[in-house]
Amino acid sequence: MVTARRAVRWGLYGAGGLLALVVVFRVAIGIYLSTAGGKAMVARQIGAQIGMPVEVTQVQLGLFTSSIGMRVFDPAAPEPAHAEVLGVGKARADVSLFGLATGSVEPDWVTLDGVTLTLHVAADGKVITTLPHLSGGGGGGGHLPSIKVTGGRLTIRQEGRPEFALQNLGLSVTAAGDAVKLAGAIDDPAWSKWTVTGEINAGAKTGWVELSTPDGPLTMDRLGSVPFVPPSVWQSVQPNGRGAVAVKVWASPGGSVEYSVDIKPAAAALTLPDASVTLTRVTGLIRVTGAKVTLQDAKAEVAGGSLALDGDLDFGADPTTVALKVSATGLDIKQLPPEWGLNRDFEGKLKGNATISLKIFPDGRIEPEGSGEGLLTGVKVLGFDSDDIPIRLRKTGKKLQLQQQKEKADAGRGDRGVVRTLVRCAAPRPAQEKKPADPPAKKDAPKKDDDGPT
């Protein structure tokens, strides 16, 4: 007869034996997975989940959690072994020893530390790097764990421009119905602090990611490396300073990648080479969408006065087109660019409104069109005070120039007549042939006294 004491003793023996078996099995599996064959087995399991080649660099096993280091490669690259897309210094997950051994790799959570993501983009903006597919979310029918990324780095290499890189990326990825939501932050000394949001639907092959900051750098050494934005944009619009920036990238169902960049300068400078002018203390909205730049409610200071601008610059058209509406107040004409065509003998302040259209050809030719009306106040011509002078913007030859409205100026008298005279005096005069001087008149000879000397 088996007593209760004996049954307990046998139970303890069995539990101890089972524990010993688990320990032995864990050690054996740990030893196996640390070998090349063991790492290859884990790599195959992960590769099957993401649909890309994987190399496992390290494996650490636990009874309830495990961690690995790995590298993911682009299978479409000419040399996949040298085309790393994703690197993970250490990945931890709630994958048990037995799950790894039996091939059941479906964790509920994953943490990724020291992640590097490298993307290659063609010159036309098409992403040519193969990306991992998600087995969960987006209607895939599988299980997507919650993912947390720390110490991440994003590198984008686009043909024809400097490398774009962001470091110190923290990100969380969670499943939400048919979509996957992204949320996180970037703290990069070169780019300031950014917030990351996004949503991806793998089933529909759509999604978007937005990076935003209230105070980012607006300098050409930074902006010139931003992917997707055509270089011609920064050749014609050159910010310098700081401001709020929001960059949004999204994928359409057709597979094309589109983007927009919203810039709200915080009293930054903006150089417009095609207009030969640099604006200061710029505010408003500068929106870059594809190859198009939109200025919305933009205000700036130039030549001691102020400008308000609205319009579009389309760098995708051939030729490039520019359409602007400009309002000016208090511009010191002595400080305006010589290319604007104002008489340098004048002094005064310019105010007015204009509509300007430009066609900019690849060879540098510019065909301008436009019109506008204005008024020159506080006028001095060659140091003489004068009344206000009406000004108009007209096309002269192949240039737009500011000209005096003669028909209005001629309507007045007094000082306006003085202005016209001084302008004529200041203008270069055509050379005239000198007429030969008349010969000196002959002096009459003294008359002789008929009577002779007395």
Buried (B, 14 or more C-beta within 10 A) or exposed (E): EEEEEEEEEEEEEEEEEEEEEEEEEBEEBBEBBBEEEBBBBBBBBBBEBBEBBBBBBBBBBBEEBBBBBBBBBBEEBEEBEEBBBBBBBBBBBBBBBEBBBEEEBBBEEBBBBBBBBBBBBEEEBEBEBBBBEBBBBBEBEEEBBEBBBBBBBBBBBBEEBEEBBBBBBBBBBBBEEEBBBBBBBBEBEEBBBBBBBBBBBBBEBBBBBBBBBBEBBBBEEBBBBBBBBBEBBBBBBBBBBBBBBBBBBBBEEEEEBBBBBBBBBBEBBBBBEBBEBBBBBBBBBBBBBBBBBBBBEBBBBBBEBBBBBBBBBBBEEEBBBBBBBBBBEBBBBEEBEEEBBBEEBBBBBBBBBBBBBBBBEEEEEBEBEBBBEBBBEEBBBEEEEBBBBBBBBBEEEEEBBBBBBEEEBEEEEEBBEBBBEBBEEEEEEEEEEEEEEEEEEEEEEEEEEEEEEE
